Amino acid sequence: MKFSDLFEQYKKDHQHPLNQLTHAIGIPMIVVSLPLFFFNWAPALILFILGWVLQLIGHMFEGKKPSFFRNPIFLIVGPWWWLRKRLGKSEDHREDHHEDTNH
């Protein structure tokens, strides 16, 4: 499966605005917690748990299971999705793969 297909599936699994909001907050909490574990494990653990709780609450609003239940690669797709949104990248991820249609 191409990365653009993974983004499209992730987008389909995250349509509800409250789910998007909880992920916009929860994903960075989880990402920040990972290196923080090496320096101060207690706040890192709190960030990690709260980040996951927020995301699971979002999926309750969405009415769908988290994408990574289907495929663990979505554990990487989620932070990448978050980063692209912060950088103002287009929702249409197919533009990432330019194809020459002029033969």
Z-matrix of the N, CA and C atoms (Angstrom, degrees):
N
C 1 1.455
C 2 1.527 1 108.76
N 3 1.333 2 116.74 1 133.50
C 4 1.459 3 122.04 2 179.18
C 5 1.531 4 109.96 3 -75.30
N 6 1.332 5 114.37 4 154.49
C 7 1.459 6 119.37 5 -179.93
C 8 1.523 7 110.83 6 -60.06
N 9 1.325 8 117.76 7 -36.37
C 10 1.470 9 120.56 8 179.04
C 11 1.528 10 110.87 9 -63.00
N 12 1.332 11 117.20 10 -34.65
C 13 1.470 12 120.88 11 176.64
C 14 1.525 13 110.86 12 -67.68
N 15 1.329 14 115.80 13 -38.12
C 16 1.465 15 120.23 14 178.14
C 17 1.531 16 110.41 15 -63.99
N 18 1.334 17 116.73 16 -42.20
C 19 1.462 18 120.47 17 177.10
C 20 1.519 19 111.02 18 -61.18
N 21 1.322 20 116.21 19 -42.39
C 22 1.463 21 120.17 20 -179.11
C 23 1.526 22 110.36 21 -62.89
N 24 1.331 23 117.13 22 -42.35
C 25 1.464 24 120.66 23 178.17
C 26 1.530 25 110.52 24 -65.74
N 27 1.330 26 116.50 25 -42.50
C 28 1.466 27 120.79 26 178.64
C 29 1.527 28 109.94 27 -59.49
N 30 1.328 29 116.03 28 -43.15
C 31 1.465 30 121.09 29 178.79
C 32 1.528 31 110.62 30 -60.76
N 33 1.323 32 117.69 31 -42.54
C 34 1.470 33 122.00 32 179.12
C 35 1.526 34 111.27 33 -63.57
N 36 1.323 35 116.48 34 -33.48
C 37 1.463 36 121.46 35 -178.36
C 38 1.527 37 112.82 36 -81.55
N 39 1.319 38 117.38 37 -5.85
C 40 1.465 39 121.72 38 -174.78
C 41 1.528 40 110.52 39 -134.48
N 42 1.317 41 117.04 40 61.67
C 43 1.461 42 122.66 41 -177.49
C 44 1.531 43 113.26 42 -92.32
N 45 1.311 44 117.11 43 -33.70
C 46 1.467 45 120.59 44 -174.94
C 47 1.534 46 109.74 45 -69.11
N 48 1.338 47 117.60 46 131.71
C 49 1.471 48 120.33 47 -178.60
C 50 1.532 49 113.99 48 -57.02
N 51 1.331 50 117.88 49 -36.35
C 52 1.472 51 119.01 50 178.82
C 53 1.525 52 111.14 51 -70.57
N 54 1.309 53 117.51 52 -33.99
C 55 1.461 54 120.32 53 175.38
C 56 1.527 55 109.65 54 -65.96
N 57 1.310 56 116.93 55 -42.50
C 58 1.465 57 120.20 56 177.71
C 59 1.527 58 110.87 57 -62.61
N 60 1.330 59 116.71 58 -40.16
C 61 1.465 60 120.72 59 179.26
C 62 1.528 61 111.40 60 -65.06
N 63 1.329 62 116.88 61 -46.55
C 64 1.469 63 118.89 62 -179.05
C 65 1.525 64 110.98 63 -64.39
N 66 1.325 65 117.18 64 -32.68
C 67 1.460 66 120.14 65 176.87
C 68 1.529 67 111.21 66 -73.36
N 69 1.331 68 116.77 67 -36.38
C 70 1.463 69 120.34 68 178.73
C 71 1.525 70 111.38 69 -63.14
N 72 1.315 71 116.98 70 -26.83
C 73 1.468 72 121.68 71 177.46
C 74 1.529 73 110.76 72 -93.94
N 75 1.326 74 116.91 73 -44.98
C 76 1.462 75 121.76 74 -174.29
C 77 1.514 76 114.51 75 -68.99
N 78 1.331 77 117.72 76 -39.85
C 79 1.469 78 120.09 77 -178.25
C 80 1.525 79 111.61 78 -60.60
N 81 1.346 80 119.73 79 -50.04
C 82 1.466 81 117.31 80 178.93
C 83 1.527 82 113.21 81 -63.93
N 84 1.327 83 117.01 82 -31.54
C 85 1.467 84 118.95 83 176.99
C 86 1.530 85 110.01 84 -60.88
N 87 1.313 86 116.53 85 -44.14
C 88 1.464 87 121.06 86 -179.57
C 89 1.524 88 110.51 87 -66.99
N 90 1.324 89 116.73 88 -46.26
C 91 1.466 90 120.79 89 -178.18
C 92 1.524 91 110.90 90 -61.63
N 93 1.326 92 117.65 91 -43.41
C 94 1.468 93 121.35 92 179.33
C 95 1.524 94 110.73 93 -66.69
N 96 1.320 95 116.85 94 -34.23
C 97 1.465 96 119.88 95 -177.21
C 98 1.528 97 112.73 96 -65.63
N 99 1.321 98 117.69 97 -30.00
C 100 1.467 99 120.11 98 -173.87
C 101 1.527 100 113.36 99 -62.46
N 102 1.339 101 120.10 100 -55.10
C 103 1.471 102 117.54 101 177.27
C 104 1.528 103 112.53 102 -70.73
N 105 1.341 104 116.55 103 -26.07
C 106 1.460 105 120.54 104 179.87
C 107 1.531 106 112.07 105 -63.83
N 108 1.343 107 117.19 106 -26.57
C 109 1.466 108 120.95 107 178.32
C 110 1.529 109 111.88 108 -54.73
N 111 1.330 110 116.90 109 -33.02
C 112 1.465 111 120.69 110 -177.68
C 113 1.522 112 112.66 111 -73.66
N 114 1.320 113 117.49 112 -18.38
C 115 1.459 114 121.16 113 -175.59
C 116 1.519 115 113.72 114 -110.38
N 117 1.329 116 115.77 115 -37.79
C 118 1.458 117 119.71 116 -177.95
C 119 1.526 118 107.82 117 -155.21
N 120 1.314 119 115.62 118 91.19
C 121 1.461 120 120.74 119 -168.76
C 122 1.524 121 113.94 120 -66.22
N 123 1.340 122 119.11 121 -31.83
C 124 1.468 123 120.44 122 -175.06
C 125 1.535 124 112.35 123 -65.04
N 126 1.347 125 119.06 124 -53.70
C 127 1.466 126 117.27 125 177.07
C 128 1.529 127 112.35 126 -65.32
N 129 1.330 128 116.50 127 -31.15
C 130 1.465 129 119.84 128 177.59
C 131 1.522 130 110.51 129 -62.53
N 132 1.307 131 116.51 130 -43.04
C 133 1.461 132 120.66 131 179.49
C 134 1.530 133 110.96 132 -63.83
N 135 1.323 134 116.05 133 -40.96
C 136 1.470 135 120.15 134 178.48
C 137 1.532 136 110.32 135 -62.89
N 138 1.332 137 116.81 136 -47.12
C 139 1.466 138 120.49 137 177.84
C 140 1.526 139 111.41 138 -59.18
N 141 1.332 140 115.84 139 -44.39
C 142 1.460 141 121.53 140 -178.37
C 143 1.530 142 110.89 141 -60.54
N 144 1.315 143 115.89 142 -49.53
C 145 1.475 144 120.41 143 -178.25
C 146 1.528 145 110.80 144 -65.77
N 147 1.331 146 117.10 145 -46.81
C 148 1.466 147 119.76 146 -179.82
C 149 1.529 148 112.02 147 -62.73
N 150 1.326 149 116.37 148 -37.94
C 151 1.461 150 119.88 149 177.57
C 152 1.517 151 112.05 150 -60.73
N 153 1.341 152 116.01 151 -43.12
C 154 1.467 153 119.72 152 178.83
C 155 1.521 154 111.62 153 -70.26
N 156 1.328 155 116.85 154 -38.14
C 157 1.469 156 119.61 155 178.10
C 158 1.530 157 109.85 156 -61.16
N 159 1.330 158 116.75 157 -44.62
C 160 1.468 159 119.99 158 178.21
C 161 1.526 160 111.37 159 -58.02
N 162 1.316 161 116.29 160 -45.27
C 163 1.466 162 119.20 161 -178.98
C 164 1.528 163 111.45 162 -64.99
N 165 1.317 164 117.13 163 -40.08
C 166 1.469 165 119.65 164 179.32
C 167 1.530 166 110.98 165 -66.55
N 168 1.328 167 116.66 166 -36.90
C 169 1.470 168 119.87 167 175.00
C 170 1.531 169 109.56 168 -61.76
N 171 1.314 170 116.30 169 -42.32
C 172 1.462 171 119.96 170 177.74
C 173 1.513 172 112.24 171 -58.98
N 174 1.324 173 116.38 172 -39.43
C 175 1.465 174 119.64 173 179.70
C 176 1.525 175 111.83 174 -70.79
N 177 1.321 176 117.48 175 -23.86
C 178 1.466 177 119.22 176 173.39
C 179 1.531 178 109.41 177 -65.74
N 180 1.329 179 117.38 178 -41.08
C 181 1.468 180 120.76 179 176.45
C 182 1.525 181 110.84 180 -66.51
N 183 1.317 182 115.73 181 -39.01
C 184 1.467 183 120.98 182 -178.70
C 185 1.524 184 111.56 183 -69.16
N 186 1.338 185 115.47 184 -33.45
C 187 1.459 186 119.74 185 -177.64
C 188 1.515 187 112.87 186 79.63
N 189 1.333 188 116.39 187 20.63
C 190 1.470 189 121.47 188 179.52
C 191 1.521 190 109.19 189 -131.93
N 192 1.321 191 114.99 190 151.98
C 193 1.460 192 119.77 191 174.74
C 194 1.529 193 109.19 192 -72.05
N 195 1.339 194 116.51 193 154.86
C 196 1.466 195 119.10 194 175.73
C 197 1.533 196 111.13 195 -56.95
N 198 1.315 197 115.68 196 144.29
C 199 1.467 198 122.13 197 -177.45
C 200 1.521 199 112.31 198 -58.12
N 201 1.334 200 116.99 199 -35.99
C 202 1.460 201 119.20 200 -176.32
C 203 1.524 202 112.82 201 -69.01
N 204 1.333 203 118.31 202 -11.51
C 205 1.465 204 120.00 203 173.09
C 206 1.525 205 109.87 204 -64.97
N 207 1.345 206 116.31 205 -31.78
C 208 1.462 207 121.93 206 178.22
C 209 1.518 208 111.82 207 -81.29
N 210 1.346 209 115.17 208 -40.63
C 211 1.458 210 120.29 209 -175.33
C 212 1.529 211 108.20 210 -153.76
N 213 1.335 212 117.90 211 120.66
C 214 1.472 213 120.85 212 -177.36
C 215 1.530 214 114.00 213 -61.89
N 216 1.319 215 118.26 214 -16.86
C 217 1.466 216 120.18 215 178.82
C 218 1.529 217 111.27 216 -60.05
N 219 1.333 218 116.66 217 -22.93
C 220 1.465 219 120.02 218 179.47
C 221 1.530 220 111.86 219 -67.59
N 222 1.331 221 118.07 220 -14.29
C 223 1.465 222 120.47 221 173.64
C 224 1.529 223 110.44 222 -66.42
N 225 1.326 224 116.65 223 -23.42
C 226 1.465 225 121.82 224 175.81
C 227 1.528 226 110.34 225 -93.09
N 228 1.320 227 116.63 226 -36.93
C 229 1.467 228 121.16 227 -178.98
C 230 1.532 229 110.73 228 -61.27
N 231 1.330 230 117.85 229 -40.03
C 232 1.465 231 121.49 230 -178.34
C 233 1.521 232 113.33 231 -57.09
N 234 1.332 233 118.85 232 -54.54
C 235 1.470 234 118.87 233 177.86
C 236 1.533 235 112.91 234 -62.10
N 237 1.320 236 116.53 235 -34.88
C 238 1.462 237 119.89 236 178.65
C 239 1.535 238 110.09 237 -65.47
N 240 1.347 239 116.19 238 -41.77
C 241 1.464 240 122.17 239 175.99
C 242 1.529 241 109.57 240 -58.78
N 243 1.332 242 116.96 241 -46.95
C 244 1.457 243 122.06 242 -179.48
C 245 1.534 244 110.41 243 -59.27
N 246 1.327 245 116.54 244 -47.10
C 247 1.461 246 121.36 245 -178.52
C 248 1.529 247 110.96 246 -61.77
N 249 1.320 248 116.89 247 -44.43
C 250 1.477 249 120.42 248 179.33
C 251 1.528 250 110.97 249 -61.68
N 252 1.316 251 117.30 250 -40.51
C 253 1.471 252 120.16 251 178.79
C 254 1.532 253 110.11 252 -63.85
N 255 1.320 254 117.62 253 -40.92
C 256 1.464 255 121.03 254 179.87
C 257 1.524 256 111.09 255 -66.40
N 258 1.326 257 116.64 256 -31.78
C 259 1.460 258 120.62 257 -179.45
C 260 1.526 259 112.61 258 -85.79
N 261 1.340 260 115.52 259 0.14
C 262 1.455 261 120.17 260 178.11
C 263 1.510 262 114.30 261 75.28
N 264 1.322 263 117.35 262 23.86
C 265 1.466 264 120.83 263 178.76
C 266 1.514 265 109.81 264 -73.09
N 267 1.297 266 115.58 265 154.61
C 268 1.461 267 122.55 266 -179.30
C 269 1.518 268 111.00 267 -63.25
N 270 1.320 269 115.22 268 149.57
C 271 1.464 270 121.04 269 174.10
C 272 1.519 271 110.93 270 -70.22
N 273 1.338 272 117.18 271 -23.79
C 274 1.458 273 121.03 272 -178.98
C 275 1.518 274 108.47 273 -84.91
N 276 1.324 275 116.60 274 97.47
C 277 1.457 276 122.08 275 -173.92
C 278 1.515 277 112.81 276 -79.13
N 279 1.328 278 117.50 277 -4.96
C 280 1.453 279 119.68 278 177.99
C 281 1.520 280 110.68 279 -68.17
N 282 1.323 281 117.16 280 -20.48
C 283 1.460 282 119.86 281 179.35
C 284 1.524 283 111.48 282 -67.85
N 285 1.337 284 117.20 283 -15.96
C 286 1.457 285 121.15 284 179.13
C 287 1.523 286 111.81 285 -68.62
N 288 1.309 287 116.79 286 -20.89
C 289 1.460 288 121.47 287 -175.34
C 290 1.522 289 108.36 288 -117.67
N 291 1.316 290 115.74 289 87.72
C 292 1.459 291 120.18 290 -178.80
C 293 1.520 292 109.17 291 -70.93
N 294 1.304 293 114.82 292 131.05
C 295 1.453 294 119.77 293 178.05
C 296 1.513 295 108.03 294 -119.09
N 297 1.304 296 116.09 295 136.18
C 298 1.447 297 121.33 296 178.18
C 299 1.521 298 108.43 297 -82.49
N 300 1.341 299 115.87 298 111.78
C 301 1.465 300 119.19 299 -179.19
C 302 1.515 301 111.28 300 -96.51
N 303 1.331 302 117.36 301 -3.52
C 304 1.467 303 120.88 302 177.82
C 305 1.515 304 109.48 303 -95.29
N 306 1.306 305 116.18 304 107.61
C 307 1.473 306 119.20 305 -179.97
C 308 1.502 307 110.60 306 -104.43
